[in-house]
């Protein structure tokens, strides 16, 4: 009986111990990082400027699991259009800090507002959001419509999505959900990213970079915290407010996206009748790096018609 309880205790504790022993995100881990760092109110944020020193500003917000390098191909396309492009790592990802606490709307908007203030970016922003970054960008635009020239959403979250029973338990049940996340997420993440290894990509070695995130302490807990926070509720009110404020919106969708199914386009169309939509055939959720040219072309066409 004692032996059985000991084995059970080991099984329960092991995922938390493994997480605590992972490499911390510190100065040593950041030695080879590109770009710059700034210590904001919630911690250190890693960011990069790409493109000309003058021109309209485009700010790019990445998604749930893939840090700012996901934007490299799109950012080069935007730079060729004359944009100064700002990309940055959300807390818990890439080379940014891993502050504890719920990663909800206020958490992410504070990081973005802090960064823009530090970098002297005021108004007339072209704001781009990919996946969860689409939800963050939507929330920001709803709060600051006067600062936004254009909102561009790539496979955006925030329209509501059925996660499935296990994912709901993981998100909604404390402690058990943490154990499930720490036990199973890494394997599923490797499997999902490995399935894209043969696909074309504008980001060199993107699969290796995505999987490398798993080696750092705080990455997996950050994903769960975002599921419980930023991704926990649909953004209907925000999209309706953006439409009422007259902020131009372009949404780009992947026809074969399984993470944000194409039916989300219909939901957004109901909430914001003025939003424009482009669908890329053959593209899945990784459209920013697998179908970069089509994404950039859609953005260029939208900008040209403004």
Number of C-alpha atoms within 10 A of each C-alpha: 5 7 8 9 10 11 11 11 11 12 13 15 12 14 17 14 12 12 19 13 11 14 14 16 20 14 10 10 12 14 9 8 14 11 12 12 16 15 14 16 11 16 13 19 26 24 22 16 18 18 20 15 12 9 13 16 25 26 22 26 26 27 24 20 22 22 23 22 20 27 25 19 22 24 26 19 21 21 20 12 17 17 22 21 27 23 24 27 24 27 25 28 29 27 28 23 22 24 14 13 12 17 22 17 17 15 17 23 17 15 20 21 15 18 21 15 12 12 11 9 15 12 14 15 19 20 25 26 24 29 25 24 25 26 28 30 27 28 24 24 24 22 14 13 23 14 17 20 18 22 25 26 26 25 32 29 28 27 20 15 16 9 11 8 9 11 15 14 15 19 22 16 12 10 10 14 18 20 18 18 19 20 18 11 16 16 12 11 15 16 12 13 16 15 11 15 13 8 11 12 20 18 18 14 10 18 19 13 17 19 19 12 20 21 16 22 20 23 23 21 18 23 18 23 21 22 22 19 19 25 23 17 15 15 22 17 13 20 26 16 20 27 19 14 14 14 20 18 23 21 24 24 27 25 20 17 19 10 17 23 18 17 13 18 21 12 14 22 15 14 19 21 12 17 21 16 18 18 18 17 13 12 18 22 21 22 25 29 23 20 22 23 16 19 23 19 14 19 20 14 10 18 13 8 6 7
